[in-house]
Amino acid sequence: MAGRSDTLMTLWSGRLEGGPAAELWAFTASLSVDRRMASDDVAGSRAHVRGLARGGLLTEDDAAALLAALDTVDGELAAGTFVFTATDEDVHTAVERRVTELAGPAGGRLHTGRSRNDQVATDLRLWAKRELAGVAMRVVALQEVLLERAEVAGETYLPGYTHLQRAQPVLLAHHLLAHGWALARDVDRLVDTRRRLDVSPLGAGALAGSSLPLDPVATAADLGFAAAFDNSLDAVSDRDFVAEALFDLALLGVHLSRIGEEVVLWSSAEFGFLRLADAWATGSSMLPQKKNPDVAELARGKSGRLIGHLTGLLVTLKGLPLAYNRDLQEDKEPLFDAVEQVNLALAAVVGLLATAEFDSARMEAAADEPETAAAAVDLAEWLVAAGMPFRDAHHVVAGLVRESSDGAASLAELVAAHPQLGPDATGLLAPGAAVRRRTTAGGAGPAPVAVELGTFAERLRLDRTRLGG
């Protein structure tokens, strides 16, 4: 038979006779997960105490005792000396228990006008607001590495790819900044998510507010939130911000995965575009010659984990009626893990890219190989400039490329012999000529990339400013 514990005391024990079953406790307790919100719970409790005092619900002495106890708890948490016990169901129970030990009877007033429903929602918003800002700053740090490597790359070029087939040469700087601009959208999404979650649920109670003289707007301001809730039912049940954050982190993970995939390819002997620093590679337990891009592979692999967290939470949320349901306990573990994994990945990818060595000679040789016909579109545009419709020009050049690939003659020889191209057009096939001809704004040639570098640097400066760093 299931065991029943009469020693476990809960915030709700007055309604039920005896203690909860041990198996129920093991299944429902969340302290192992939510304890990382302890400092946020203390912050919310401080604001709540001040609100109770403003409403005349606490004497000056009781308020002082509670605030002093909360200060002690905060210090113990920071020092790592706070002792969690087997009777702590969650972080809220643990903090209230310790406050009561320190403050005596005044501790019994801490939960006045408050439910764990609005309490946990407040804690999680405080945690997410802080942690998402930290993720955004780490993204900017990665962008700064990409910018630095792009600036140093100068006019090094490599094949640009579509369908993983060589298409047109692009500057290495342009390629690196392509990842940088994708990450800039990640920063935007994180900032927007923080803006939308910057609403305090404290004062919504279990679901309907309170009959006590509380002021949720003043408490929201006390906690540094931009606003207080408008609807108490929505305040305690809303986890849109968790889903949004998980989406932001999943898409950021996808962008890191794409970087990882390219590092895996570029560091292979088949590509040879990049060499990993020894400190950022691993070896093989069996093959002595191996130098493996494990950081890149894990950046790629962990994206599946992040996507799983998002889809798991959405499935949890999709069937819930208003307002709070215990299912919502499942919101924190995926969010906490996603933030942790993304932070680890960002730090590792920063180190990987900052120390990697690009082989410019190998890149440029690959871009200039005649067999790839990387300048084919330039030949077509030469004909367009002479008045030929593009579709006809495309057909002409495609035919020359086909003849060249059949071994009849080199592409340069065929171009020189063609009546509408001729010897002057063969200059388009010279090494580096194709990338230098990319002159349109936002393009991959030296002139537009010089502008892009300045634009990107200014974007990073603005992002650091708006993130407060």
N, C-alpha and C positions, 0 to 999 in steps of 0.2 A: 504494500500500500504506500501511497505517497506520504511522505513525512510532512508534519505541520510544525512550524516554529512559533513558539510563544515569546521568543526573545527579540524578534525583529520588529521594531517599532517604525511606523511609517507616518507620513503627513496625513494619511487618510484612515488610520487605524480605529478611530472612534466609531465608525459605522459598522465594522465587521468584528465578530467575536473571535478572539484568539489571534494568533499570528498567521501570516500567509504561509501556504505550503512552500516547502523548500524548492520544489521544482518550479513553481510559479515565480519565485524570487529569482532563481537562476535564469529563467527565460526572459523576465521583464526588466531586471535591473540594467541600468545603462551607464553606471559610473565609469566602467572601463573605457567608454567612448567619450562621454560628455565632460569628463574631468578636465579636459583641456580648455573648457570655457570657464574655469573657476574664477579667474581674475575678472572676467566679464560679469559673472554672477555677483561678485563683490561690488563692482561698479554699479550695476543695476540696483543692488540692495541699498547702497549708499544714497542713490537718488531717491529711492522709494522712502527711505527713512526721512530724508529732508522733506519730501512731499507730505508724509504723515504729520510731521511737525508743523508744516505750514497750515495744514488743515485742522490743527488742534487735536489730533488723534494721538499724539505723544506728548508727554511732559518734556520740559527742557532736559531734565535729568535722564529720562529714559532715552531720549534721542542721543544725548551725549554718550551714554553707556553703549548704545548700539553702534554708533559711529566709531567709538574707540575700539570696540570688539572687532568691527569690520576692518579697521586699520591693522589690528594684530593679525587677523586671518590673512590679509593681503601680504603682510610681511612674512608670515610663515610659508605662504605659497611661493613667494619669490625666493625664499631661502631654501626651499625644498624640505622644510621641517613639518609641514602640515601633515597630520596623520589621518588618513582615510580609514574607516573601520568597516567591518563586515555588515554593520547595520545601516550603512549609507546606501540608500537605493540609487541615488543619483547625486550630481554635484550640488543641486539645490538643497537636498537634505543634508549633505555633508557640511555645507557652509552654515546653514541654520543651526545644526547641532552644535557646531563649534562656537558660533556666536552666543548661543544660549549658555554653553559652559562658561564663557567668559563674562557675559553680561548678566547672568542670573535671570530673574523673573522677567526682566525687560525683553529677553530674547523671545518670549512667547508672543510679543506684539509685532515682531518683524514681518510676519506674513499677513498682517491686517490689510484687507482690501486688495489682496494680490492672489493670483492663482499660479500654479506651475505653468498653466497654459500661456498666459501673457509673459510670465517670467522667462520661460525657455525661448520663446520667440524673440524676446528682447536680447537675451544673451547671444543667440545665434546671429542676430543682425549686427550686434556689436563686434562679434568675432569676425564675421564675413567682411564687414566694412574695413576693418584693420588688415585682414589677411589678403584680401583682393588688392588693396593698395600695394602691399608688399610684392605680390606676384607681378603687378604692373611695373613696378620699379625694376624687378629682375628681368622682365622682358626688355625694358629700355637698355639695361646693361648689355644684353645680348645684341641689341641693335647697334649699340656703340662699338662693339667688337666688329660687327659686319661693316660698319662705316669705316673704321680704322683699316681693316683689311682691304676695303674697296679703294681707299685713298692711296694705300701703298701699292696696289696692283697696277696703277698707272694705265698704260695702254695695252696691257696683256689681254689677249683675246683667246677665245676657245669656241668650239662648236656650240651653237644653240640647238636645242632638240625639240622636235615634236614627234610624238609616237615613239620616243626614244631612238629616233633616226636623226642623223645630222641634217640640219635644216639651213641655218644661216649662222655665220660667226657673230658673236656678241662680245663686248668687253667683259672681262671677269668682274670688274666693278659693277657693271649693270646687272650681272647675274646675282651677285651677292646682295645688291640692294633690292632685287625682286623679293628675296626672302625678308628683307628689312621692312618693305612696305606691307607685306602680309602681316608681319608682327605688329605694325602700327595699327592695323585694324583690330588686332587682339587687344591692344591697349585701349582703344576707343570703346570696345565692348565692355571691358572690365570697368572702365570709368562710368559708363552709362548704367551698368548693373549696380554699381555702388550708389549712384545717384537715386535710382529707383528704390533701393532697399533702405535708404536713409530716412526711415519712418519708424517712430517708436510705438510698439504695441502695449507698453506698460500702462496699466489703467483699464485695459479691456477686461480684466478679470478672467473668469473661466470662459465666458462668451458674451456676457450682456452688460459689462461695466459694473458699477457699484452704487449702493445707496449712500456711501460715505462721502464726505467732502474732499474728494481727490481732484487734482488738476493735472490731467495727462499732458496738457500742452506745456505747462511749466516743467514737468518731469522730463519731457522730451528735450526741452532746451537745456536742462541741467545735464543730461547725458550727451549733449552735443549732436542730437539728431536734428535734421532740417525741419521735421514736421512730426506731428502726432497723428495717430490713426483717425480715420473718419467713420469707420464702422467696426464695432467691436467683434462681430462674428468674423468678418474678413481678417481682422488683426490677428486673431489666434489661429486661424486655419490657413492663412496664406503662406505658401512655400514657393511661390513663383520665383522669388529671388534666389532660392537654392537651385531650382531648375535652370534659371538663367546663368547662374555662376557655373554650374556644371557644363552647360553648353559652351560658355566662353572657354572654360578650361579644356573641354574636349576638342574644340576647334584649334585652340592653341597647341594642344597635343598633336593634332593632325599636321599643323605647320612644322612642328619640331620633327615629326616623323618624316616629312618630306625632305627636310635638311638631312636627317639621318640616312635616308635612302640614297641621297646623292653622295654623301661621304662614303658610304659602303661601296657604291659604284666607282667613284673617283679614286679611291685608295686601292682598288683592285689592280692587278697587273694588266688586265685587259684595257683599262682606261689609263692608269698611271698619272692622273692629273694632280694627285695630292698624296703627300706622305705624312703620316701621323707621328707626332712626338711620342717617344717611348713612354713617357709618363701617362699618356692618354690612350694607350693601346694595351692589349693583353696578349699573352702567349697561348700556346697549346700544351695540354698535358701530355700529348703524344708526339706532335710534329714539331721538331726543333726550329724549323724555319719560319713558323707562322707569326704574324703580327696582326692581331684581329681588332676590328673596329667595334668593340663591344659597346662603347658609349653610344655610338650611332645606331647600333642594332637595338639597344634597349630604348632609346628615344623613339624609335620606330615601333617597337613592340608594345610599349606602355600606352600608346594611343588607344589600343583596343580596350585596355582597362578603363581608361577615362570615358570612352564612349559607352562602355557597359554601365558605369555609374550613372550616366545621364539617362539611359533607357530604363534602368532599374527604378530610378526615382519617378520617372514619368508614369510607369506602370503602377507604382504604389499610389500616386496621387489621383489617377484617373477615375477611380471608383469611390472616392470618399465623399460622403455628404457633409454639409456644414454641421458643427464647426470643428472643434478639435477631436481627433481620433488618435488612438495610441499608435496607429500605423505611422504617424508622423515622427515617431522616435527613429524611424529608419532614414531620416533625412541627413543626419549628422555624419554618420560613418563614411558614406560616399563623398561628402563634401570635404571632410577632413583629409581623407586619403587622397582625393584629387589634388587638393592644394599641396599636400606634402610631396606627391610624386612629381607634379609640375615644377615645384621649387627645386627638387633634386635634379630633374632633367635640365632645367635652365642653367643651373650652376655647372653641370657637367658639359653641356654643349658650349657654353662660354669658354671653358678651359680647352675643349677640343679644338674649336675654331681659332682661338687666339694663338695656339701653338702649332697648328698645322702648317706644312710647307707646300706651297703650290709649285708645280713644275710648269712654268710658263712655256718652256721650249716644247714640251710634250703637248700642251694644250694648243699652241699655235700650229704645230705640225699637223695635228689632227684636223684643225679648222682649214688648213691649206691643202690637204690632200686632194689631188685632181679628181680622184674617183668620186668624191662626195659632191662635186659640182656645186659648191657652196655659193658661187657667184651666179648661178643660173638665173635667179630673179633679176640680178643687175643687168644681165644680157637682155632679158625681156624688157626691162625698163629702158634700156638703150634704144631698142626698136620702137618702144612707145614714144620716146622723146623725138624720134624721127618721123612720127605720124602714124605708125601702125597700131591698130586696135589691140588692146592687151590680150584678148583671147587668141588672136592670130599670132601675136608674139610668143605667148605661152606655148602654142603648138610648134612653132619653129624651134624654139630652144629645147623643148622636150625631145624633139626629133634628133637634134644634135647630141644631146646627152645620151640618148638611146644608141646612136651610132658609135659614140665614144665607148660606151660600156660594152659594145659588141666587139671592140678591139680593132675597128677599121682604121682609126686614127685617134690621136689625142684630141681632147676637147679644144685645146688651143689651136691645133692645126685646122680643125673643122671650122672654128670661128673665123680664123684668118682667111679661109677660103670661101666663106659664105658671102654672097654679093651684097647683102644688106647689113652685114656686120663688118668684116674685114680686119686687117691688122690692127687698126686703132682700138678695136673692141677687145683685143686680147689683153690689153692693160687691165681690164676688169678682173682678170684671173690672177693677177700678181698677188703674192702673199700680203695679207692685211688690207688689200684694196677694198674688199667687200665691206668690212666693218667700218672703214673710214667713210664710206658713202652713206652710212645711216645718219642722216642729219635732221630728221623731223623731231619735234619736241617729244620727250619721253622715250626716244629711241635708244639704240644700243651703241651708237658711235661716239667718238671722243667729244664732240661739241655738246650734244645734248646730255651726255653723262656728266660733263663738268658742271652743267647747270643743276642736274639731279643731285649731285653730291652736296651742293650748297643748300638745296631745298630740303634734303633729308636731314642734314645737320641742324637746320633751323627747326624742323619738326621735333627732333629729339630735345632741343633746348626748351621748346614750348611744353613738351610732355613732362620733362623734369620739373618745370615750374608748376604746372597744374597738379602734379603729384606731390608737390611739396618737398622735392629733393633736388 
